[in-house]
Amino acid sequence: MKIRVLLFALISALALAPAGLRAADDDQTELGAKMEKVGGAWRRIKTQISDASKNEDTLAKLAVVKENLVAAGKFEPDLAKTKSGAEKEKFVADFRAKLKEEIEKVDKITAAVKAGKNEEAAKLVGVVDQDQKDAHKQFKKAKKKQ
């Protein structure tokens, strides 16, 4: 009988643990959620962009990236909350302009993949990857160290 109770308690704890872990991430913004989807698709694109046999999946992932970048343009980065007036307006305008620029590059990558120019697409992926790192320095709040 005691084993059943302990087993039930263990299973219950394991079942509820993910809910507790998600609660710590509740401060996720809508922009953060969109960018997370972009990040997941982008990681797959980077690993398979040179492989022409995976072009169909790559094109699907590029569509996910574009869709979420377009949707992200409707939001403001959290860092904008620390600014006011004209400075905030310029910051948000710069953020949206950068997103638009990256969407155009994703379109070029998509065209290259459709044309079977995977090496050209791979070079563009490297450029966009570096752009992402630079943009995060400019537009994303630094993570708090725990």
C-alpha positions in Angstrom: 0.0 0.0 0.0 2.8 2.4 0.9 4.5 1.7 -2.4 1.3 2.6 -4.3 1.1 5.9 -2.5 4.7 6.7 -3.1 4.5 5.7 -6.7 1.4 7.9 -7.1 3.1 10.8 -5.5 6.2 10.4 -7.7 4.1 10.2 -10.9 2.0 13.2 -9.9 5.2 15.2 -9.2 6.6 14.3 -12.6 3.4 15.1 -14.3 3.1 18.6 -12.7 6.8 19.5 -13.0 6.6 20.9 -16.6 3.7 23.2 -15.5 6.0 24.6 -12.8 8.8 25.1 -15.3 6.5 26.9 -17.7 5.4 29.3 -14.9 9.0 30.6 -14.6 8.7 31.5 -18.3 5.4 33.4 -18.0 7.1 36.8 -18.6 7.5 35.7 -22.3 6.1 38.4 -24.5 4.3 37.9 -27.8 7.3 39.2 -29.6 9.5 36.7 -27.7 7.1 33.9 -28.7 7.3 34.8 -32.4 11.1 35.1 -32.2 11.3 31.7 -30.5 9.5 30.2 -33.5 11.9 32.0 -35.8 14.8 30.6 -33.9 13.6 27.0 -34.0 13.0 27.1 -37.7 16.3 29.0 -38.3 18.4 26.4 -36.5 17.0 23.7 -38.9 17.6 25.9 -41.9 21.3 26.5 -41.0 21.9 22.8 -40.7 20.2 21.8 -43.9 20.6 24.8 -46.3 23.5 23.2 -48.3 21.6 19.9 -48.8 19.5 20.2 -51.9 17.6 17.0 -51.1 16.1 18.9 -48.1 15.0 21.9 -50.1 11.3 21.2 -49.6 11.6 21.2 -45.8 14.0 24.2 -46.0 11.4 26.2 -47.9 8.7 25.3 -45.3 11.0 26.5 -42.5 11.8 29.7 -44.5 8.0 30.3 -44.7 7.7 29.9 -40.9 10.6 32.3 -40.4 9.0 34.9 -42.8 5.5 34.5 -41.3 6.8 35.1 -37.7 9.1 38.0 -38.7 6.2 39.7 -40.4 4.0 39.1 -37.3 6.9 40.3 -35.0 6.8 43.7 -36.8 3.5 44.4 -35.1 5.1 44.4 -31.6 7.7 46.5 -29.8 10.8 45.1 -28.2 10.8 45.2 -24.4 13.8 47.5 -24.5 11.6 50.2 -26.0 9.9 50.5 -22.6 13.1 52.0 -21.2 13.0 54.8 -23.7 10.5 57.7 -24.1 9.3 60.2 -26.7 11.2 60.6 -29.9 13.9 58.2 -28.8 11.4 55.4 -28.3 9.8 56.2 -31.7 13.1 56.1 -33.5 14.1 52.9 -31.6 10.9 51.1 -32.7 11.2 52.4 -36.2 14.7 51.1 -36.4 13.6 47.8 -35.1 10.8 47.5 -37.7 13.2 48.6 -40.5 15.7 45.9 -39.5 12.9 43.3 -39.5 11.9 44.4 -43.0 15.5 44.2 -44.2 15.8 40.7 -42.8 12.5 39.6 -44.4 13.8 40.8 -47.7 16.9 38.6 -47.2 14.8 35.6 -46.3 12.9 36.2 -49.6 16.3 36.1 -51.4 17.3 32.9 -49.6 13.9 31.4 -50.6 14.4 32.4 -54.2 17.9 30.9 -54.2 16.7 27.6 -52.7 13.8 27.4 -55.3 16.4 28.0 -58.0 18.6 25.2 -56.6 21.4 27.6 -55.7 22.0 26.2 -52.3 25.5 27.5 -51.9 24.4 31.0 -52.6 21.6 30.5 -50.1 24.1 29.2 -47.6 26.1 32.4 -47.9 23.0 34.5 -47.3 22.1 32.4 -44.3 25.5 33.2 -42.8 24.9 37.0 -43.4 21.4 36.8 -41.8 22.8 34.8 -38.9 25.4 37.6 -38.2 22.7 40.2 -38.7 20.6 38.4 -36.0 23.5 38.5 -33.5 24.1 42.2 -34.2 20.3 43.1 -33.9 20.0 41.2 -30.6 22.8 43.4 -29.2 20.9 46.5 -30.4 17.2 45.6 -29.7 17.1 42.8 -27.1 17.4 43.3 -23.3 20.4 41.5 -21.9 19.4 38.4 -19.9 19.7 38.6 -16.2 22.3 36.2 -14.8 21.0 33.9 -12.2 
